[in-house]
Amino acid sequence: MVIKVFFTVLVLCTAAVVAVGLAIHFRVKRHLREQAAPNPAPEGVGLKEPIAAPVGPGEARSSGDAGVEEKRPE
């Protein structure tokens, strides 16, 4: 009777270790596949609008947009 219990526990522990090993294997495989994907080209390469300069504390604008410049028609 004791041998049957030990054998059952051994089989269940082995199955659990195999399941955890497979889960780790597939997660690592998926992670490496996501890293190997080619990165798309960055969209901010050719900026057409100038970036606003930072505004000091004494130069805050009244509109609430302290770091944003107004767009003026040309």
All heavy atoms as a GROMACS GRO file, in nm:
protein
  545
    1MET      N    1   0.082  -0.120   0.000
    1MET     CA    2   0.000   0.000   0.000
    1MET      C    3   0.088   0.127   0.000
    1MET      O    4   0.058   0.222  -0.070
    1MET     CB    5  -0.091  -0.005   0.124
    1MET     CG    6  -0.177   0.117   0.141
    1MET     SD    7  -0.302   0.120   0.014
    1MET     CE    8  -0.376   0.274   0.048
    2VAL      N    9   0.192   0.129   0.080
    2VAL     CA   10   0.280   0.245   0.090
    2VAL      C   11   0.350   0.269  -0.043
    2VAL      O   12   0.368   0.385  -0.086
    2VAL     CB   13   0.382   0.225   0.204
    2VAL    CG1   14   0.484   0.339   0.207
    2VAL    CG2   15   0.312   0.212   0.337
    3ILE      N   16   0.388   0.164  -0.112
    3ILE     CA   17   0.456   0.177  -0.241
    3ILE      C   18   0.364   0.242  -0.344
    3ILE      O   19   0.408   0.327  -0.422
    3ILE     CB   20   0.506   0.040  -0.289
    3ILE    CG1   21   0.614  -0.011  -0.195
    3ILE    CG2   22   0.561   0.049  -0.431
    3ILE    CD1   23   0.662  -0.150  -0.226
    4LYS      N   24   0.235   0.208  -0.342
    4LYS     CA   25   0.140   0.269  -0.436
    4LYS      C   26   0.127   0.419  -0.411
    4LYS      O   27   0.121   0.499  -0.505
    4LYS     CB   28   0.003   0.203  -0.422
    4LYS     CG   29  -0.003   0.062  -0.478
    4LYS     CD   30  -0.144   0.007  -0.465
    4LYS     CE   31  -0.150  -0.136  -0.517
    4LYS     NZ   32  -0.285  -0.192  -0.505
    5VAL      N   33   0.125   0.460  -0.287
    5VAL     CA   34   0.114   0.603  -0.254
    5VAL      C   35   0.240   0.677  -0.297
    5VAL      O   36   0.232   0.783  -0.360
    5VAL     CB   37   0.089   0.622  -0.102
    5VAL    CG1   38   0.097   0.769  -0.063
    5VAL    CG2   39  -0.046   0.564  -0.062
    6PHE      N   40   0.357   0.622  -0.265
    6PHE     CA   41   0.482   0.686  -0.306
    6PHE      C   42   0.494   0.694  -0.458
    6PHE      O   43   0.540   0.793  -0.513
    6PHE     CB   44   0.603   0.613  -0.247
    6PHE     CG   45   0.627   0.644  -0.102
    6PHE    CD1   46   0.675   0.545  -0.017
    6PHE    CD2   47   0.604   0.770  -0.050
    6PHE    CE1   48   0.698   0.572   0.116
    6PHE    CE2   49   0.627   0.799   0.083
    6PHE     CZ   50   0.675   0.699   0.167
    7PHE      N   51   0.455   0.589  -0.526
    7PHE     CA   52   0.461   0.589  -0.672
    7PHE      C   53   0.368   0.696  -0.729
    7PHE      O   54   0.406   0.770  -0.822
    7PHE     CB   55   0.425   0.451  -0.727
    7PHE     CG   56   0.436   0.442  -0.876
    7PHE    CD1   57   0.561   0.438  -0.936
    7PHE    CD2   58   0.323   0.438  -0.955
    7PHE    CE1   59   0.572   0.431  -1.074
    7PHE    CE2   60   0.334   0.431  -1.093
    7PHE     CZ   61   0.458   0.426  -1.153
    8THR      N   62   0.247   0.708  -0.674
    8THR     CA   63   0.153   0.810  -0.722
    8THR      C   64   0.207   0.951  -0.697
    8THR      O   65   0.199   1.038  -0.784
    8THR     CB   66   0.017   0.793  -0.650
    8THR    OG1   67  -0.029   0.660  -0.669
    8THR    CG2   68  -0.085   0.890  -0.704
    9VAL      N   69   0.264   0.972  -0.580
    9VAL     CA   70   0.323   1.103  -0.549
    9VAL      C   71   0.440   1.132  -0.642
    9VAL      O   72   0.456   1.245  -0.691
    9VAL     CB   73   0.366   1.109  -0.400
    9VAL    CG1   74   0.450   1.233  -0.372
    9VAL    CG2   75   0.244   1.105  -0.310
   10LEU      N   76   0.522   1.032  -0.669
   10LEU     CA   77   0.635   1.049  -0.760
   10LEU      C   78   0.588   1.086  -0.900
   10LEU      O   79   0.643   1.176  -0.963
   10LEU     CB   80   0.719   0.921  -0.764
   10LEU     CG   81   0.839   0.924  -0.859
   10LEU    CD1   82   0.942   1.024  -0.810
   10LEU    CD2   83   0.899   0.785  -0.870
   11VAL      N   84   0.486   1.018  -0.949
   11VAL     CA   85   0.432   1.048  -1.082
   11VAL      C   86   0.374   1.189  -1.087
   11VAL      O   87   0.398   1.264  -1.183
   11VAL     CB   88   0.327   0.942  -1.123
   11VAL    CG1   89   0.251   0.986  -1.247
   11VAL    CG2   90   0.394   0.808  -1.147
   12LEU      N   91   0.299   1.228  -0.985
   12LEU     CA   92   0.240   1.362  -0.983
   12LEU      C   93   0.348   1.471  -0.974
   12LEU      O   94   0.337   1.575  -1.041
   12LEU     CB   95   0.142   1.375  -0.867
   12LEU     CG   96   0.013   1.293  -0.880
   12LEU    CD1   97  -0.070   1.307  -0.753
   12LEU    CD2   98  -0.066   1.338  -1.002
   13CYS      N   99   0.450   1.450  -0.894
   13CYS     CA  100   0.559   1.548  -0.884
   13CYS      C  101   0.635   1.559  -1.016
   13CYS      O  102   0.671   1.668  -1.059
   13CYS     CB  103   0.654   1.510  -0.772
   13CYS     SG  104   0.585   1.538  -0.608
   14THR      N  105   0.658   1.446  -1.081
   14THR     CA  106   0.727   1.447  -1.210
   14THR      C  107   0.644   1.523  -1.314
   14THR      O  108   0.697   1.603  -1.391
   14THR     CB  109   0.753   1.303  -1.258
   14THR    OG1  110   0.827   1.234  -1.158
   14THR    CG2  111   0.830   1.302  -1.389
   15ALA      N  112   0.512   1.498  -1.315
   15ALA     CA  113   0.425   1.570  -1.408
   15ALA      C  114   0.426   1.721  -1.381
   15ALA      O  115   0.426   1.802  -1.474
   15ALA     CB  116   0.283   1.515  -1.399
   16ALA      N  117   0.429   1.759  -1.254
   16ALA     CA  118   0.432   1.901  -1.220
   16ALA      C  119   0.562   1.966  -1.266
   16ALA      O  120   0.562   2.077  -1.320
   16ALA     CB  121   0.413   1.919  -1.069
   17VAL      N  122   0.674   1.898  -1.246
   17VAL     CA  123   0.804   1.952  -1.288
   17VAL      C  124   0.809   1.965  -1.440
   17VAL      O  125   0.857   2.066  -1.494
   17VAL     CB  126   0.919   1.863  -1.235
   17VAL    CG1  127   1.052   1.900  -1.300
   17VAL    CG2  128   0.929   1.874  -1.084
   18VAL      N  129   0.758   1.866  -1.511
   18VAL     CA  130   0.756   1.872  -1.658
   18VAL      C  131   0.666   1.987  -1.705
   18VAL      O  132   0.702   2.061  -1.798
   18VAL     CB  133   0.710   1.737  -1.717
   18VAL    CG1  134   0.681   1.750  -1.866
   18VAL    CG2  135   0.815   1.631  -1.692
   19ALA      N  136   0.551   2.006  -1.641
   19ALA     CA  137   0.460   2.115  -1.679
   19ALA      C  138   0.525   2.252  -1.658
   19ALA      O  139   0.515   2.341  -1.743
   19ALA     CB  140   0.330   2.105  -1.600
   20VAL      N  141   0.593   2.270  -1.545
   20VAL     CA  142   0.661   2.397  -1.519
   20VAL      C  143   0.774   2.418  -1.619
   20VAL      O  144   0.793   2.529  -1.671
   20VAL     CB  145   0.712   2.402  -1.373
   20VAL    CG1  146   0.805   2.520  -1.352
   20VAL    CG2  147   0.596   2.408  -1.276
   21GLY      N  148   0.848   2.314  -1.649
   21GLY     CA  149   0.956   2.325  -1.747
   21GLY      C  150   0.905   2.364  -1.884
   21GLY      O  151   0.963   2.448  -1.951
   22LEU      N  152   0.794   2.302  -1.926
   22LEU     CA  153   0.736   2.336  -2.057
   22LEU      C  154   0.683   2.480  -2.058
   22LEU      O  155   0.698   2.551  -2.157
   22LEU     CB  156   0.624   2.239  -2.092
   22LEU     CG  157   0.670   2.100  -2.139
   22LEU    CD1  158   0.549   2.007  -2.156
   22LEU    CD2  159   0.747   2.110  -2.269
   23ALA      N  160   0.621   2.522  -1.948
   23ALA     CA  161   0.570   2.659  -1.941
   23ALA      C  162   0.684   2.760  -1.953
   23ALA      O  163   0.673   2.859  -2.026
   23ALA     CB  164   0.493   2.680  -1.811
   24ILE      N  165   0.794   2.735  -1.884
   24ILE     CA  166   0.910   2.825  -1.893
   24ILE      C  167   0.967   2.823  -2.034
   24ILE      O  168   1.000   2.928  -2.091
   24ILE     CB  169   1.016   2.785  -1.788
   24ILE    CG1  170   0.964   2.814  -1.648
   24ILE    CG2  171   1.147   2.857  -1.814
   24ILE    CD1  172   1.052   2.760  -1.538
   25HIS      N  173   0.976   2.705  -2.094
   25HIS     CA  174   1.031   2.693  -2.229
   25HIS      C  175   0.950   2.775  -2.329
   25HIS      O  176   1.006   2.852  -2.408
   25HIS     CB  177   1.034   2.547  -2.270
   25HIS     CG  178   1.064   2.526  -2.415
   25HIS    ND1  179   1.190   2.542  -2.468
   25HIS    CD2  180   0.983   2.491  -2.519
   25HIS    CE1  181   1.185   2.518  -2.598
   25HIS    NE2  182   1.061   2.487  -2.632
   26PHE      N  183   0.817   2.760  -2.325
   26PHE     CA  184   0.733   2.831  -2.422
   26PHE      C  185   0.730   2.981  -2.396
   26PHE      O  186   0.723   3.061  -2.488
   26PHE     CB  187   0.592   2.773  -2.425
   26PHE     CG  188   0.586   2.639  -2.492
   26PHE    CD1  189   0.537   2.528  -2.425
   26PHE    CD2  190   0.630   2.623  -2.622
   26PHE    CE1  191   0.532   2.404  -2.487
   26PHE    CE2  192   0.625   2.500  -2.686
   26PHE     CZ  193   0.576   2.390  -2.618
   27ARG      N  194   0.740   3.022  -2.269
   27ARG     CA  195   0.742   3.165  -2.240
   27ARG      C  196   0.872   3.228  -2.290
   27ARG      O  197   0.872   3.336  -2.349
   27ARG     CB  198   0.726   3.190  -2.092
   27ARG     CG  199   0.732   3.339  -2.061
   27ARG     CD  200   0.677   3.372  -1.931
   27ARG     NE  201   0.538   3.340  -1.922
   27ARG     CZ  202   0.451   3.411  -1.853
   27ARG    NH1  203   0.490   3.518  -1.791
   27ARG    NH2  204   0.325   3.375  -1.846
   28VAL      N  205   0.984   3.161  -2.270
   28VAL     CA  206   1.112   3.212  -2.318
   28VAL      C  207   1.113   3.214  -2.470
   28VAL      O  208   1.160   3.310  -2.533
   28VAL     CB  209   1.229   3.127  -2.263
   28VAL    CG1  210   1.359   3.159  -2.334
   28VAL    CG2  211   1.243   3.149  -2.114
   29LYS      N  212   1.059   3.112  -2.532
   29LYS     CA  213   1.052   3.107  -2.678
   29LYS      C  214   0.970   3.223  -2.733
   29LYS      O  215   1.010   3.289  -2.829
   29LYS     CB  216   0.991   2.972  -2.720
   29LYS     CG  217   0.996   2.946  -2.867
   29LYS     CD  218   0.942   2.805  -2.896
   29LYS     CE  219   0.941   2.776  -3.042
   29LYS     NZ  220   0.888   2.641  -3.070
   30ARG      N  221   0.855   3.252  -2.670
   30ARG     CA  222   0.772   3.364  -2.715
   30ARG      C  223   0.844   3.496  -2.693
   30ARG      O  224   0.838   3.586  -2.778
   30ARG     CB  225   0.639   3.363  -2.638
   30ARG     CG  226   0.543   3.471  -2.686
   30ARG     CD  227   0.414   3.469  -2.611
   30ARG     NE  228   0.441   3.500  -2.472
   30ARG     CZ  229   0.348   3.504  -2.378
   30ARG    NH1  230   0.224   3.474  -2.406
   30ARG    NH2  231   0.380   3.535  -2.254
   31HIS      N  232   0.913   3.510  -2.581
   31HIS     CA  233   0.986   3.634  -2.551
   31HIS      C  234   1.096   3.658  -2.655
   31HIS      O  235   1.113   3.769  -2.704
   31HIS     CB  236   1.046   3.626  -2.411
   31HIS     CG  237   1.126   3.745  -2.372
   31HIS    ND1  238   1.069   3.866  -2.344
   31HIS    CD2  239   1.259   3.762  -2.356
   31HIS    CE1  240   1.164   3.953  -2.314
   31HIS    NE2  241   1.280   3.891  -2.321
   32LEU      N  242   1.169   3.553  -2.690
   32LEU     CA  243   1.276   3.569  -2.789
   32LEU      C  244   1.219   3.599  -2.927
   32LEU      O  245   1.279   3.673  -3.004
   32LEU     CB  246   1.362   3.443  -2.793
   32LEU     CG  247   1.446   3.418  -2.667
   32LEU    CD1  248   1.520   3.285  -2.679
   32LEU    CD2  249   1.543   3.531  -2.644
   33ARG      N  250   1.104   3.542  -2.959
   33ARG     CA  251   1.041   3.568  -3.089
   33ARG      C  252   0.996   3.714  -3.096
   33ARG      O  253   1.008   3.778  -3.201
   33ARG     CB  254   0.921   3.476  -3.108
   33ARG     CG  255   0.875   3.467  -3.250
   33ARG     CD  256   0.762   3.368  -3.274
   33ARG     NE  257   0.755   3.261  -3.179
   33ARG     CZ  258   0.647   3.234  -3.104
   33ARG    NH1  259   0.539   3.309  -3.112
   33ARG    NH2  260   0.646   3.133  -3.020
   34GLU      N  261   0.946   3.771  -2.986
   34GLU     CA  262   0.904   3.911  -2.986
   34GLU      C  263   1.023   4.005  -2.998
   34GLU      O  264   1.014   4.110  -3.060
   34GLU     CB  265   0.826   3.942  -2.859
   34GLU     CG  266   0.688   3.882  -2.857
   34GLU     CD  267   0.616   3.904  -2.724
   34GLU    OE1  268   0.676   3.965  -2.633
   34GLU    OE2  269   0.502   3.861  -2.713
   35GLN      N  270   1.137   3.969  -2.939
   35GLN     CA  271   1.256   4.053  -2.949
   35GLN      C  272   1.315   4.048  -3.088
   35GLN      O  273   1.374   4.146  -3.134
   35GLN     CB  274   1.362   4.008  -2.850
   35GLN     CG  275   1.341   4.060  -2.711
   35GLN     CD  276   1.459   4.027  -2.621
   35GLN    OE1  277   1.541   3.943  -2.654
   35GLN    NE2  278   1.466   4.093  -2.507
   36ALA      N  279   1.300   3.939  -3.158
   36ALA     CA  280   1.360   3.923  -3.290
   36ALA      C  281   1.281   3.997  -3.398
   36ALA      O  282   1.330   4.012  -3.509
   36ALA     CB  283   1.371   3.775  -3.326
   37ALA      N  284   1.160   4.042  -3.368
   37ALA     CA  285   1.079   4.113  -3.468
   37ALA      C  286   1.150   4.243  -3.507
   37ALA      O  287   1.205   4.312  -3.422
   37ALA     CB  288   0.940   4.142  -3.413
   38PRO      N  289   1.148   4.278  -3.635
   38PRO     CA  290   1.214   4.402  -3.677
   38PRO      C  291   1.141   4.523  -3.622
   38PRO      O  292   1.018   4.527  -3.620
   38PRO     CB  293   1.206   4.397  -3.830
   38PRO     CG  294   1.091   4.306  -3.859
   38PRO     CD  295   1.088   4.207  -3.746
   39ASN      N  296   1.217   4.621  -3.577
   39ASN     CA  297   1.158   4.743  -3.522
   39ASN      C  298   1.113   4.833  -3.635
   39ASN      O  299   1.188   4.856  -3.731
   39ASN     CB  300   1.260   4.817  -3.435
   39ASN     CG  301   1.295   4.739  -3.310
   39ASN    OD1  302   1.214   4.661  -3.263
   39ASN    ND2  303   1.414   4.761  -3.260
   40PRO      N  304   0.991   4.889  -3.626
   40PRO     CA  305   0.948   4.982  -3.730
   40PRO      C  306   1.028   5.112  -3.723
   40PRO      O  307   1.083   5.147  -3.618
   40PRO     CB  308   0.801   5.007  -3.697
   40PRO     CG  309   0.789   4.975  -3.552
   40PRO     CD  310   0.891   4.868  -3.524
   41ALA      N  311   1.037   5.182  -3.834
   41ALA     CA  312   1.111   5.308  -3.839
   41ALA      C  313   1.044   5.410  -3.748
   41ALA      O  314   0.922   5.419  -3.744
   41ALA     CB  315   1.115   5.361  -3.982
   42PRO      N  316   1.122   5.486  -3.673
   42PRO     CA  317   1.061   5.586  -3.585
   42PRO      C  318   0.990   5.694  -3.667
   42PRO      O  319   1.039   5.736  -3.773
   42PRO     CB  320   1.179   5.644  -3.507
   42PRO     CG  321   1.300   5.603  -3.583
   42PRO     CD  322   1.265   5.481  -3.661
   43GLU      N  323   0.876   5.739  -3.618
   43GLU     CA  324   0.796   5.837  -3.692
   43GLU      C  325   0.849   5.979  -3.678
   43GLU      O  326   0.818   6.064  -3.758
   43GLU     CB  327   0.651   5.830  -3.643
   43GLU     CG  328   0.585   5.698  -3.674
   43GLU     CD  329   0.443   5.693  -3.621
   43GLU    OE1  330   0.393   5.797  -3.577
   43GLU    OE2  331   0.383   5.585  -3.626
   44GLY      N  332   0.926   6.007  -3.576
   44GLY     CA  333   0.969   6.143  -3.550
   44GLY      C  334   1.099   6.180  -3.618
   44GLY      O  335   1.166   6.272  -3.574
   45VAL      N  336   1.135   6.116  -3.727
   45VAL     CA  337   1.262   6.144  -3.793
   45VAL      C  338   1.261   6.280  -3.860
   45VAL      O  339   1.352   6.360  -3.843
   45VAL     CB  340   1.295   6.032  -3.895
   45VAL    CG1  341   1.416   6.070  -3.978
   45VAL    CG2  342   1.318   5.902  -3.824
   46GLY      N  343   1.157   6.312  -3.936
   46GLY     CA  344   1.152   6.439  -4.008
   46GLY      C  345   1.048   6.531  -3.948
   46GLY      O  346   0.940   6.545  -4.002
   47LEU      N  347   1.079   6.595  -3.837
   47LEU     CA  348   0.984   6.686  -3.774
   47LEU      C  349   0.971   6.812  -3.858
   47LEU      O  350   1.071   6.872  -3.897
   47LEU     CB  351   1.029   6.721  -3.632
   47LEU     CG  352   1.031   6.606  -3.532
   47LEU    CD1  353   1.089   6.656  -3.399
   47LEU    CD2  354   0.892   6.554  -3.510
   48LYS      N  355   0.849   6.854  -3.883
   48LYS     CA  356   0.826   6.973  -3.963
   48LYS      C  357   0.802   7.095  -3.876
   48LYS      O  358   0.825   7.206  -3.917
   48LYS     CB  359   0.706   6.952  -4.056
   48LYS     CG  360   0.732   6.843  -4.158
   48LYS     CD  361   0.616   6.825  -4.251
   48LYS     CE  362   0.646   6.716  -4.352
   48LYS     NZ  363   0.535   6.690  -4.441
   49GLU      N  364   0.750   7.074  -3.753
   49GLU     CA  365   0.723   7.187  -3.666
   49GLU      C  366   0.837   7.201  -3.565
   49GLU      O  367   0.889   7.102  -3.516
   49GLU     CB  368   0.592   7.163  -3.591
   49GLU     CG  369   0.472   7.156  -3.682
   49GLU     CD  370   0.344   7.135  -3.603
   49GLU    OE1  371   0.346   7.160  -3.481
   49GLU    OE2  372   0.245   7.095  -3.663
   50PRO      N  373   0.875   7.324  -3.534
   50PRO     CA  374   0.981   7.342  -3.434
   50PRO      C  375   0.932   7.303  -3.296
   50PRO      O  376   0.814   7.316  -3.264
   50PRO     CB  377   1.013   7.492  -3.441
   50PRO     CG  378   0.889   7.554  -3.497
   50PRO     CD  379   0.828   7.451  -3.587
   51ILE      N  380   1.023   7.256  -3.215
   51ILE     CA  381   0.990   7.220  -3.078
   51ILE      C  382   1.006   7.343  -2.991
   51ILE      O  383   1.104   7.416  -3.002
   51ILE     CB  384   1.082   7.106  -3.029
   51ILE    CG1  385   1.061   6.984  -3.118
   51ILE    CG2  386   1.055   7.073  -2.884
   51ILE    CD1  387   1.157   6.872  -3.089
   52ALA      N  388   0.906   7.368  -2.903
   52ALA     CA  389   0.907   7.487  -2.819
   52ALA      C  390   1.020   7.479  -2.718
   52ALA      O  391   1.049   7.374  -2.662
   52ALA     CB  392   0.774   7.500  -2.748
   53ALA      N  393   1.084   7.592  -2.695
   53ALA     CA  394   1.191   7.600  -2.595
   53ALA      C  395   1.128   7.602  -2.457
   53ALA      O  396   1.017   7.650  -2.439
   53ALA     CB  397   1.272   7.727  -2.618
   54PRO      N  398   1.198   7.550  -2.357
   54PRO     CA  399   1.142   7.554  -2.221
   54PRO      C  400   1.126   7.698  -2.173
   54PRO      O  401   1.206   7.784  -2.206
   54PRO     CB  402   1.244   7.480  -2.137
   54PRO     CG  403   1.354   7.441  -2.226
   54PRO     CD  404   1.324   7.483  -2.365
   55VAL      N  405   1.023   7.721  -2.097
   55VAL     CA  406   0.993   7.854  -2.046
   55VAL      C  407   1.030   7.858  -1.899
   55VAL      O  408   0.997   7.767  -1.824
   55VAL     CB  409   0.843   7.886  -2.064
   55VAL    CG1  410   0.810   8.022  -2.007
   55VAL    CG2  411   0.806   7.880  -2.211
   56GLY      N  412   1.099   7.962  -1.858
   56GLY     CA  413   1.139   7.977  -1.719
   56GLY      C  414   1.021   8.009  -1.630
   56GLY      O  415   0.912   8.043  -1.677
   57PRO      N  416   1.039   8.003  -1.498
   57PRO     CA  417   0.927   8.027  -1.406
   57PRO      C  418   0.873   8.169  -1.412
   57PRO      O  419   0.755   8.191  -1.393
   57PRO     CB  420   0.985   7.996  -1.268
   57PRO     CG  421   1.132   7.988  -1.284
   57PRO     CD  422   1.161   7.967  -1.428
   58GLY      N  423   0.956   8.267  -1.443
   58GLY     CA  424   0.908   8.406  -1.451
   58GLY      C  425   0.846   8.440  -1.586
   58GLY      O  426   0.791   8.547  -1.604
   59GLU      N  427   0.857   8.349  -1.683
   59GLU     CA  428   0.810   8.377  -1.818
   59GLU      C  429   0.687   8.295  -1.855
   59GLU      O  430   0.659   8.273  -1.971
   59GLU     CB  431   0.921   8.345  -1.919
   59GLU     CG  432   1.050   8.420  -1.894
   59GLU     CD  433   1.161   8.370  -1.983
   59GLU    OE1  434   1.135   8.286  -2.070
   59GLU    OE2  435   1.275   8.414  -1.966
   60ALA      N  436   0.611   8.253  -1.759
   60ALA     CA  437   0.495   8.167  -1.787
   60ALA      C  438   0.391   8.246  -1.864
   60ALA      O  439   0.364   8.363  -1.838
   60ALA     CB  440   0.436   8.115  -1.656
   61ARG      N  441   0.330   8.181  -1.960
   61ARG     CA  442   0.227   8.245  -2.040
   61ARG      C  443   0.093   8.237  -1.967
   61ARG      O  444   0.069   8.146  -1.890
   61ARG     CB  445   0.216   8.176  -2.176
   61ARG     CG  446   0.340   8.196  -2.260
   61ARG     CD  447   0.321   8.135  -2.397
   61ARG     NE  448   0.434   8.165  -2.482
   61ARG     CZ  449   0.541   8.087  -2.496
   61ARG    NH1  450   0.549   7.975  -2.430
   61ARG    NH2  451   0.639   8.122  -2.575
   62SER      N  452   0.005   8.330  -1.998
   62SER     CA  453  -0.123   8.336  -1.927
   62SER      C  454  -0.222   8.232  -1.977
   62SER      O  455  -0.320   8.202  -1.912
   62SER     CB  456  -0.184   8.476  -1.941
   62SER     OG  457  -0.207   8.503  -2.079
   63SER      N  458  -0.199   8.173  -2.094
   63SER     CA  459  -0.296   8.078  -2.150
   63SER      C  460  -0.289   7.941  -2.083
   63SER      O  461  -0.372   7.856  -2.109
   63SER     CB  462  -0.273   8.062  -2.301
   63SER     OG  463  -0.147   8.004  -2.323
   64GLY      N  464  -0.189   7.917  -1.999
   64GLY     CA  465  -0.178   7.788  -1.932
   64GLY      C  466  -0.086   7.692  -2.005
   64GLY      O  467  -0.045   7.592  -1.952
   65ASP      N  468  -0.052   7.719  -2.130
   65ASP     CA  469   0.039   7.635  -2.207
   65ASP      C  470   0.179   7.693  -2.193
   65ASP      O  471   0.228   7.763  -2.280
   65ASP     CB  472  -0.002   7.630  -2.354
   65ASP     CG  473  -0.138   7.566  -2.373
   65ASP    OD1  474  -0.174   7.478  -2.293
   65ASP    OD2  475  -0.206   7.605  -2.468
   66ALA      N  476   0.245   7.662  -2.082
   66ALA     CA  477   0.372   7.726  -2.052
   66ALA      C  478   0.482   7.686  -2.149
   66ALA      O  479   0.568   7.766  -2.180
   66ALA     CB  480   0.413   7.692  -1.909
   67GLY      N  481   0.483   7.562  -2.199
   67GLY     CA  482   0.593   7.519  -2.284
   67GLY      C  483   0.556   7.504  -2.430
   67GLY      O  484   0.630   7.447  -2.507
   68VAL      N  485   0.440   7.558  -2.472
   68VAL     CA  486   0.395   7.538  -2.609
   68VAL      C  487   0.390   7.673  -2.680
   68VAL      O  488   0.334   7.769  -2.629
   68VAL     CB  489   0.255   7.472  -2.612
   68VAL    CG1  490   0.206   7.454  -2.754
   68VAL    CG2  491   0.258   7.341  -2.538
   69GLU      N  492   0.449   7.679  -2.798
   69GLU     CA  493   0.445   7.802  -2.875
   69GLU      C  494   0.318   7.808  -2.957
   69GLU      O  495   0.260   7.706  -2.993
   69GLU     CB  496   0.564   7.807  -2.972
   69GLU     CG  497   0.697   7.827  -2.905
   69GLU     CD  498   0.807   7.846  -3.007
   69GLU    OE1  499   0.777   7.898  -3.117
   69GLU    OE2  500   0.920   7.808  -2.978
   70GLU      N  501   0.274   7.930  -2.986
   70GLU     CA  502   0.156   7.947  -3.072
   70GLU      C  503   0.194   7.920  -3.215
   70GLU      O  504   0.304   7.953  -3.259
   70GLU     CB  505   0.103   8.090  -3.062
   70GLU     CG  506   0.032   8.122  -2.935
   70GLU     CD  507  -0.027   8.262  -2.941
   70GLU    OE1  508  -0.044   8.318  -3.052
   70GLU    OE2  509  -0.055   8.318  -2.835
   71LYS      N  510   0.100   7.864  -3.291
   71LYS     CA  511   0.122   7.847  -3.435
   71LYS      C  512   0.071   7.972  -3.504
   71LYS      O  513  -0.044   8.010  -3.489
   71LYS     CB  514   0.047   7.725  -3.487
   71LYS     CG  515   0.101   7.594  -3.435
   71LYS     CD  516   0.026   7.481  -3.499
   71LYS     CE  517   0.075   7.349  -3.445
   71LYS     NZ  518   0.000   7.237  -3.502
   72ARG      N  519   0.157   8.037  -3.580
   72ARG     CA  520   0.119   8.159  -3.649
   72ARG      C  521   0.109   8.129  -3.798
   72ARG      O  522   0.197   8.065  -3.855
   72ARG     CB  523   0.222   8.268  -3.625
   72ARG     CG  524   0.233   8.305  -3.480
   72ARG     CD  525   0.327   8.421  -3.461
   72ARG     NE  526   0.334   8.452  -3.319
   72ARG     CZ  527   0.447   8.462  -3.253
   72ARG    NH1  528   0.562   8.447  -3.313
   72ARG    NH2  529   0.446   8.492  -3.125
   73PRO      N  530   0.004   8.177  -3.862
   73PRO     CA  531  -0.006   8.153  -4.007
   73PRO      C  532   0.103   8.229  -4.082
   73PRO      O  533   0.138   8.340  -4.044
   73PRO     CB  534  -0.145   8.206  -4.043
   73PRO     CG  535  -0.184   8.295  -3.930
   73PRO     CD  536  -0.110   8.249  -3.809
   74GLU      N  537   0.153   8.167  -4.185
   74GLU     CA  538   0.262   8.229  -4.262
   74GLU      C  539   0.209   8.300  -4.383
   74GLU      O  540   0.115   8.267  -4.442
   74GLU     CB  541   0.362   8.120  -4.304
   74GLU     CG  542   0.430   8.061  -4.185
   74GLU     CD  543   0.531   7.955  -4.227
   74GLU    OE1  544   0.573   7.956  -4.344
   74GLU    OE2  545   0.567   7.874  -4.143
   0.00000   0.00000   0.00000
